[in-house]
C-alpha cells in the first residue's frame, strides 16, 4: 500500500510540474486571485518534476515481498525480515531460523 501511495504522489507532482510549465497563469475565481508564474515556470515546474521523480525512484527502491518471522534458537529473540536469507541474531549473533515450525523442530523449547 505504501508503494502505491509513493507512485501516485510522484505522478501527481510530475503532472503538476508539466501543467505549470504548459500553463503558467493561475486564476482562482472563488477568491479572485491571479498568479502569473511565466517568469519562473521552468525552474518551478522543473522542481516539481524533479521532486515527483524522486518519489517515483523511492517507490521503486522499496522492498516488496512477504515478511518472514525469524527466531533465535539460543535466546529466542524474534525478528521480521523481508529477504529471508541468512539472518543473525542482533542480541547474541546466532544464525536465526524461521519461526514457522520452530517449536515442532525444537519440542524441548516449548513453554507451558
PyMOL commands that place a pseudoatom at each C-alpha (Angstrom):
pseudoatom trace, name=CA, resn=UNK, resi=1, chain=A, elem=C, hetatm=0, pos=[0.000, 0.000, 0.000]
pseudoatom trace, name=CA, resn=UNK, resi=2, chain=A, elem=C, hetatm=0, pos=[2.841, 2.378, 0.785]
pseudoatom trace, name=CA, resn=UNK, resi=3, chain=A, elem=C, hetatm=0, pos=[4.431, 1.768, -2.601]
pseudoatom trace, name=CA, resn=UNK, resi=4, chain=A, elem=C, hetatm=0, pos=[1.210, 2.702, -4.424]
pseudoatom trace, name=CA, resn=UNK, resi=5, chain=A, elem=C, hetatm=0, pos=[0.997, 5.913, -2.383]
pseudoatom trace, name=CA, resn=UNK, resi=6, chain=A, elem=C, hetatm=0, pos=[4.551, 6.931, -3.373]
pseudoatom trace, name=CA, resn=UNK, resi=7, chain=A, elem=C, hetatm=0, pos=[3.905, 6.161, -7.054]
pseudoatom trace, name=CA, resn=UNK, resi=8, chain=A, elem=C, hetatm=0, pos=[0.642, 8.145, -7.153]
pseudoatom trace, name=CA, resn=UNK, resi=9, chain=A, elem=C, hetatm=0, pos=[2.189, 11.017, -5.201]
pseudoatom trace, name=CA, resn=UNK, resi=10, chain=A, elem=C, hetatm=0, pos=[5.174, 11.123, -7.575]
pseudoatom trace, name=CA, resn=UNK, resi=11, chain=A, elem=C, hetatm=0, pos=[2.953, 11.113, -10.650]
pseudoatom trace, name=CA, resn=UNK, resi=12, chain=A, elem=C, hetatm=0, pos=[0.860, 13.957, -9.200]
pseudoatom trace, name=CA, resn=UNK, resi=13, chain=A, elem=C, hetatm=0, pos=[3.960, 16.099, -8.616]
pseudoatom trace, name=CA, resn=UNK, resi=14, chain=A, elem=C, hetatm=0, pos=[5.230, 15.381, -12.134]
pseudoatom trace, name=CA, resn=UNK, resi=15, chain=A, elem=C, hetatm=0, pos=[1.859, 16.196, -13.723]
pseudoatom trace, name=CA, resn=UNK, resi=16, chain=A, elem=C, hetatm=0, pos=[1.608, 19.399, -11.696]
pseudoatom trace, name=CA, resn=UNK, resi=17, chain=A, elem=C, hetatm=0, pos=[5.090, 20.409, -12.867]
pseudoatom trace, name=CA, resn=UNK, resi=18, chain=A, elem=C, hetatm=0, pos=[4.236, 19.731, -16.518]
pseudoatom trace, name=CA, resn=UNK, resi=19, chain=A, elem=C, hetatm=0, pos=[0.959, 21.617, -16.130]
pseudoatom trace, name=CA, resn=UNK, resi=20, chain=A, elem=C, hetatm=0, pos=[2.780, 24.580, -14.591]
pseudoatom trace, name=CA, resn=UNK, resi=21, chain=A, elem=C, hetatm=0, pos=[5.258, 24.696, -17.477]
pseudoatom trace, name=CA, resn=UNK, resi=22, chain=A, elem=C, hetatm=0, pos=[2.478, 24.488, -20.091]
pseudoatom trace, name=CA, resn=UNK, resi=23, chain=A, elem=C, hetatm=0, pos=[0.047, 26.889, -18.387]
pseudoatom trace, name=CA, resn=UNK, resi=24, chain=A, elem=C, hetatm=0, pos=[1.924, 29.329, -16.103]
pseudoatom trace, name=CA, resn=UNK, resi=25, chain=A, elem=C, hetatm=0, pos=[-1.121, 31.529, -15.367]
pseudoatom trace, name=CA, resn=UNK, resi=26, chain=A, elem=C, hetatm=0, pos=[-3.329, 30.622, -12.437]
pseudoatom trace, name=CA, resn=UNK, resi=27, chain=A, elem=C, hetatm=0, pos=[-6.638, 32.259, -11.630]
pseudoatom trace, name=CA, resn=UNK, resi=28, chain=A, elem=C, hetatm=0, pos=[-8.756, 31.348, -8.613]
pseudoatom trace, name=CA, resn=UNK, resi=29, chain=A, elem=C, hetatm=0, pos=[-12.275, 32.545, -9.418]
pseudoatom trace, name=CA, resn=UNK, resi=30, chain=A, elem=C, hetatm=0, pos=[-13.513, 31.712, -5.948]
pseudoatom trace, name=CA, resn=UNK, resi=31, chain=A, elem=C, hetatm=0, pos=[-11.137, 34.140, -4.232]
pseudoatom trace, name=CA, resn=UNK, resi=32, chain=A, elem=C, hetatm=0, pos=[-10.337, 36.377, -7.197]
pseudoatom trace, name=CA, resn=UNK, resi=33, chain=A, elem=C, hetatm=0, pos=[-6.601, 35.645, -7.052]
pseudoatom trace, name=CA, resn=UNK, resi=34, chain=A, elem=C, hetatm=0, pos=[-4.474, 35.787, -10.191]
pseudoatom trace, name=CA, resn=UNK, resi=35, chain=A, elem=C, hetatm=0, pos=[-0.940, 34.397, -10.243]
pseudoatom trace, name=CA, resn=UNK, resi=36, chain=A, elem=C, hetatm=0, pos=[1.428, 34.603, -13.170]
pseudoatom trace, name=CA, resn=UNK, resi=37, chain=A, elem=C, hetatm=0, pos=[4.304, 32.124, -12.969]
pseudoatom trace, name=CA, resn=UNK, resi=38, chain=A, elem=C, hetatm=0, pos=[5.577, 32.738, -16.518]
pseudoatom trace, name=CA, resn=UNK, resi=39, chain=A, elem=C, hetatm=0, pos=[8.891, 34.207, -15.302]
pseudoatom trace, name=CA, resn=UNK, resi=40, chain=A, elem=C, hetatm=0, pos=[9.685, 31.218, -13.077]
pseudoatom trace, name=CA, resn=UNK, resi=41, chain=A, elem=C, hetatm=0, pos=[7.730, 28.446, -14.770]
pseudoatom trace, name=CA, resn=UNK, resi=42, chain=A, elem=C, hetatm=0, pos=[10.785, 26.449, -15.887]
pseudoatom trace, name=CA, resn=UNK, resi=43, chain=A, elem=C, hetatm=0, pos=[12.612, 26.336, -12.532]
pseudoatom trace, name=CA, resn=UNK, resi=44, chain=A, elem=C, hetatm=0, pos=[9.392, 25.872, -10.555]
pseudoatom trace, name=CA, resn=UNK, resi=45, chain=A, elem=C, hetatm=0, pos=[7.885, 23.308, -12.923]
pseudoatom trace, name=CA, resn=UNK, resi=46, chain=A, elem=C, hetatm=0, pos=[11.242, 21.552, -13.226]
pseudoatom trace, name=CA, resn=UNK, resi=47, chain=A, elem=C, hetatm=0, pos=[11.478, 21.455, -9.448]
pseudoatom trace, name=CA, resn=UNK, resi=48, chain=A, elem=C, hetatm=0, pos=[8.069, 19.795, -9.199]
pseudoatom trace, name=CA, resn=UNK, resi=49, chain=A, elem=C, hetatm=0, pos=[9.070, 17.283, -11.871]
pseudoatom trace, name=CA, resn=UNK, resi=50, chain=A, elem=C, hetatm=0, pos=[12.347, 16.595, -10.025]
pseudoatom trace, name=CA, resn=UNK, resi=51, chain=A, elem=C, hetatm=0, pos=[10.557, 16.021, -6.700]
pseudoatom trace, name=CA, resn=UNK, resi=52, chain=A, elem=C, hetatm=0, pos=[7.993, 13.777, -8.387]
pseudoatom trace, name=CA, resn=UNK, resi=53, chain=A, elem=C, hetatm=0, pos=[10.799, 11.771, -9.979]
pseudoatom trace, name=CA, resn=UNK, resi=54, chain=A, elem=C, hetatm=0, pos=[12.409, 11.361, -6.556]
pseudoatom trace, name=CA, resn=UNK, resi=55, chain=A, elem=C, hetatm=0, pos=[9.128, 9.995, -5.193]
pseudoatom trace, name=CA, resn=UNK, resi=56, chain=A, elem=C, hetatm=0, pos=[8.986, 7.503, -8.065]
pseudoatom trace, name=CA, resn=UNK, resi=57, chain=A, elem=C, hetatm=0, pos=[12.599, 6.414, -7.511]
pseudoatom trace, name=CA, resn=UNK, resi=58, chain=A, elem=C, hetatm=0, pos=[11.919, 5.907, -3.806]
pseudoatom trace, name=CA, resn=UNK, resi=59, chain=A, elem=C, hetatm=0, pos=[8.822, 3.857, -4.599]
pseudoatom trace, name=CA, resn=UNK, resi=60, chain=A, elem=C, hetatm=0, pos=[10.758, 1.534, -6.895]
pseudoatom trace, name=CA, resn=UNK, resi=61, chain=A, elem=C, hetatm=0, pos=[13.594, 1.166, -4.385]
pseudoatom trace, name=CA, resn=UNK, resi=62, chain=A, elem=C, hetatm=0, pos=[11.164, -0.007, -1.699]
pseudoatom trace, name=CA, resn=UNK, resi=63, chain=A, elem=C, hetatm=0, pos=[11.338, -3.692, -0.945]
pseudoatom trace, name=CA, resn=UNK, resi=64, chain=A, elem=C, hetatm=0, pos=[8.432, -5.836, -1.972]
pseudoatom trace, name=CA, resn=UNK, resi=65, chain=A, elem=C, hetatm=0, pos=[7.561, -9.104, -0.523]
pseudoatom trace, name=CA, resn=UNK, resi=66, chain=A, elem=C, hetatm=0, pos=[6.207, -11.002, 2.341]
pseudoatom trace, name=CA, resn=UNK, resi=67, chain=A, elem=C, hetatm=0, pos=[7.803, -10.544, 5.723]
pseudoatom trace, name=CA, resn=UNK, resi=68, chain=A, elem=C, hetatm=0, pos=[9.053, -13.680, 7.406]
pseudoatom trace, name=CA, resn=UNK, resi=69, chain=A, elem=C, hetatm=0, pos=[9.372, -14.067, 11.164]
pseudoatom trace, name=CA, resn=UNK, resi=70, chain=A, elem=C, hetatm=0, pos=[12.656, -15.499, 12.426]
pseudoatom trace, name=CA, resn=UNK, resi=71, chain=A, elem=C, hetatm=0, pos=[13.594, -16.722, 15.890]
pseudoatom trace, name=CA, resn=UNK, resi=72, chain=A, elem=C, hetatm=0, pos=[16.952, -17.226, 17.521]
pseudoatom trace, name=CA, resn=UNK, resi=73, chain=A, elem=C, hetatm=0, pos=[17.321, -20.837, 18.737]
pseudoatom trace, name=CA, resn=UNK, resi=74, chain=A, elem=C, hetatm=0, pos=[19.633, -19.693, 21.548]
pseudoatom trace, name=CA, resn=UNK, resi=75, chain=A, elem=C, hetatm=0, pos=[17.935, -16.658, 23.139]
pseudoatom trace, name=CA, resn=UNK, resi=76, chain=A, elem=C, hetatm=0, pos=[14.506, -16.897, 21.378]
pseudoatom trace, name=CA, resn=UNK, resi=77, chain=A, elem=C, hetatm=0, pos=[14.532, -13.295, 20.153]
pseudoatom trace, name=CA, resn=UNK, resi=78, chain=A, elem=C, hetatm=0, pos=[12.162, -12.814, 17.196]
pseudoatom trace, name=CA, resn=UNK, resi=79, chain=A, elem=C, hetatm=0, pos=[12.830, -10.586, 14.177]
pseudoatom trace, name=CA, resn=UNK, resi=80, chain=A, elem=C, hetatm=0, pos=[10.867, -9.771, 10.992]
pseudoatom trace, name=CA, resn=UNK, resi=81, chain=A, elem=C, hetatm=0, pos=[12.690, -9.717, 7.670]
pseudoatom trace, name=CA, resn=UNK, resi=82, chain=A, elem=C, hetatm=0, pos=[11.659, -9.320, 4.050]
pseudoatom trace, name=CA, resn=UNK, resi=83, chain=A, elem=C, hetatm=0, pos=[14.532, -11.044, 2.274]
pseudoatom trace, name=CA, resn=UNK, resi=84, chain=A, elem=C, hetatm=0, pos=[14.567, -14.201, 4.366]
pseudoatom trace, name=CA, resn=UNK, resi=85, chain=A, elem=C, hetatm=0, pos=[18.211, -15.126, 3.757]
pseudoatom trace, name=CA, resn=UNK, resi=86, chain=A, elem=C, hetatm=0, pos=[20.932, -15.648, 6.341]
pseudoatom trace, name=CA, resn=UNK, resi=87, chain=A, elem=C, hetatm=0, pos=[19.838, -13.663, 9.375]
pseudoatom trace, name=CA, resn=UNK, resi=88, chain=A, elem=C, hetatm=0, pos=[21.876, -13.463, 12.539]
pseudoatom trace, name=CA, resn=UNK, resi=89, chain=A, elem=C, hetatm=0, pos=[20.502, -12.574, 15.950]
pseudoatom trace, name=CA, resn=UNK, resi=90, chain=A, elem=C, hetatm=0, pos=[21.160, -8.946, 16.879]
pseudoatom trace, name=CA, resn=UNK, resi=91, chain=A, elem=C, hetatm=0, pos=[21.341, -9.969, 20.537]
pseudoatom trace, name=CA, resn=UNK, resi=92, chain=A, elem=C, hetatm=0, pos=[23.689, -12.979, 20.546]
pseudoatom trace, name=CA, resn=UNK, resi=93, chain=A, elem=C, hetatm=0, pos=[24.900, -13.409, 16.941]
pseudoatom trace, name=CA, resn=UNK, resi=94, chain=A, elem=C, hetatm=0, pos=[23.480, -16.923, 16.390]
pseudoatom trace, name=CA, resn=UNK, resi=95, chain=A, elem=C, hetatm=0, pos=[22.041, -17.805, 12.973]
pseudoatom trace, name=CA, resn=UNK, resi=96, chain=A, elem=C, hetatm=0, pos=[18.267, -17.437, 13.168]
pseudoatom trace, name=CA, resn=UNK, resi=97, chain=A, elem=C, hetatm=0, pos=[15.635, -19.917, 11.987]
pseudoatom trace, name=CA, resn=UNK, resi=98, chain=A, elem=C, hetatm=0, pos=[12.175, -19.322, 10.511]
pseudoatom trace, name=CA, resn=UNK, resi=99, chain=A, elem=C, hetatm=0, pos=[9.590, -19.057, 13.284]
pseudoatom trace, name=CA, resn=UNK, resi=100, chain=A, elem=C, hetatm=0, pos=[7.111, -21.217, 11.380]
pseudoatom trace, name=CA, resn=UNK, resi=101, chain=A, elem=C, hetatm=0, pos=[7.621, -24.759, 12.603]
pseudoatom trace, name=CA, resn=UNK, resi=102, chain=A, elem=C, hetatm=0, pos=[10.313, -23.787, 15.118]
pseudoatom trace, name=CA, resn=UNK, resi=103, chain=A, elem=C, hetatm=0, pos=[8.627, -25.459, 18.078]
pseudoatom trace, name=CA, resn=UNK, resi=104, chain=A, elem=C, hetatm=0, pos=[7.961, -28.623, 16.064]
pseudoatom trace, name=CA, resn=UNK, resi=105, chain=A, elem=C, hetatm=0, pos=[11.671, -28.802, 15.233]
pseudoatom trace, name=CA, resn=UNK, resi=106, chain=A, elem=C, hetatm=0, pos=[12.633, -27.965, 18.837]
pseudoatom trace, name=CA, resn=UNK, resi=107, chain=A, elem=C, hetatm=0, pos=[9.953, -29.536, 21.097]
pseudoatom trace, name=CA, resn=UNK, resi=108, chain=A, elem=C, hetatm=0, pos=[12.220, -29.081, 24.141]
pseudoatom trace, name=CA, resn=UNK, resi=109, chain=A, elem=C, hetatm=0, pos=[11.910, -25.267, 23.735]
pseudoatom trace, name=CA, resn=UNK, resi=110, chain=A, elem=C, hetatm=0, pos=[8.113, -25.251, 24.160]
pseudoatom trace, name=CA, resn=UNK, resi=111, chain=A, elem=C, hetatm=0, pos=[6.928, -23.329, 27.187]
pseudoatom trace, name=CA, resn=UNK, resi=112, chain=A, elem=C, hetatm=0, pos=[3.895, -24.378, 29.066]
for i in range(1, 112): cmd.bond("trace and resi %d" % i, "trace and resi %d" % (i + 1))
show_as sticks, trace
zoom trace
